[in-house]
Amino acid sequence: MGYTLAFWSGGDDLDPVDTYRILDEKHVESVRGIDSDEVQRALIDGLPGWTHAGNILQPPGADPDGAPAFDVHIGRQLAQFTGYGIEDGADFNAIIDVMHPLGYRLFDPQTNERFG
């Protein structure tokens, strides 16, 4: 079972749970679009030593054929990172630290909380 971190920018006046549920299915006017190239560059620059292979992102020392790993999905308005076998909270924090300066706020779908 994985743990997902979701990010989007804008829509601050909307209910975050409802927004999260529809962001991948339809356009939400007050949510900014995601520049996937910008996010990819930020991940490469901001996570030195991490391995990037397609949609899989792994911290240093990870088993190339296993865990820990993040499955990365970058949509039009929503970016999601689902971690598998992640035991070190620092790996989650590293993702958050890359996304925050780009203007994306964290939404935790497991707790239904959106953070500044």
C-alpha positions in Angstrom: 0.0 0.0 0.0 1.3 3.4 -0.9 1.1 6.9 0.6 0.2 9.7 -1.8 1.3 13.4 -1.7 -0.8 15.6 -4.1 0.1 19.1 -5.2 -1.7 21.9 -7.0 -1.5 25.7 -7.1 -4.5 28.0 -6.6 -8.0 27.1 -5.8 -7.4 28.3 -2.2 -11.1 29.3 -1.8 -12.3 25.8 -2.9 -12.9 22.8 -0.7 -9.6 20.8 -1.0 -11.3 17.4 -0.8 -13.7 18.2 -3.6 -11.0 19.8 -5.6 -8.7 16.8 -5.3 -11.4 14.4 -6.4 -12.1 16.3 -9.6 -8.7 17.8 -10.6 -7.5 14.8 -12.7 -10.9 14.5 -14.4 -11.9 18.1 -15.3 -10.4 21.6 -15.5 -10.8 23.7 -12.4 -10.8 27.4 -13.4 -9.1 28.8 -10.3 -6.3 26.2 -10.3 -3.1 27.0 -12.2 -1.9 24.6 -14.9 1.2 22.6 -14.2 4.3 23.0 -16.4 5.5 19.4 -16.4 8.9 20.4 -17.8 9.4 22.8 -14.9 8.5 20.1 -12.3 10.8 17.6 -14.0 13.7 20.0 -13.9 13.0 20.9 -10.3 13.0 17.2 -9.3 16.3 16.6 -11.1 17.9 19.7 -9.7 16.4 19.5 -6.2 16.9 15.8 -5.6 20.6 15.1 -6.4 21.5 11.4 -6.2 17.9 10.3 -6.8 17.2 8.0 -9.8 14.6 9.0 -12.4 13.3 6.3 -14.7 10.1 7.1 -16.5 7.5 7.7 -13.9 9.5 6.2 -11.1 11.6 8.3 -8.7 13.9 6.6 -6.2 16.0 8.1 -3.4 19.7 7.2 -3.1 20.4 3.7 -2.0 17.0 2.3 -3.3 16.8 -1.1 -4.9 16.5 -0.3 -8.6 14.0 -3.1 -9.0 12.0 -2.4 -5.8 11.5 0.0 -3.0 11.7 2.6 -1.8 10.1 4.3 -4.8 7.7 7.0 -5.8 5.3 6.6 -8.7 5.0 10.1 -10.2 2.0 11.4 -12.1 2.0 14.9 -13.4 -1.4 15.9 -14.9 -2.7 19.2 -16.3 -3.4 20.7 -12.9 -2.4 18.0 -10.3 0.9 16.4 -9.5 0.9 13.2 -7.4 3.7 11.2 -5.8 2.8 7.8 -4.4 5.5 6.4 -2.2 6.0 2.6 -1.8 8.2 1.1 0.8 9.1 4.6 2.1 10.2 4.3 5.7 12.1 7.5 6.0 10.0 10.6 6.3 12.9 12.6 4.9 12.1 11.2 1.5 8.5 12.6 1.6 9.9 15.9 2.9 12.3 16.1 0.0 9.5 15.9 -2.5 7.6 18.6 -0.5 10.7 20.8 -0.5 11.0 20.6 -4.3 7.3 21.4 -5.0 6.8 24.2 -2.5 9.1 26.8 -4.1 7.3 26.2 -7.4 4.1 27.5 -5.8 2.4 24.1 -5.3 0.7 23.4 -2.0 0.6 20.0 -0.5 -2.7 18.1 -0.1 -2.6 14.9 1.9 -5.4 12.6 0.6 -5.0 10.2 3.5 -5.9 13.0 6.1 -7.8 15.3 3.7 -5.7 18.2 4.7 -4.1 20.9 2.5 -1.0 22.7 3.8 0.4 26.1 3.0 
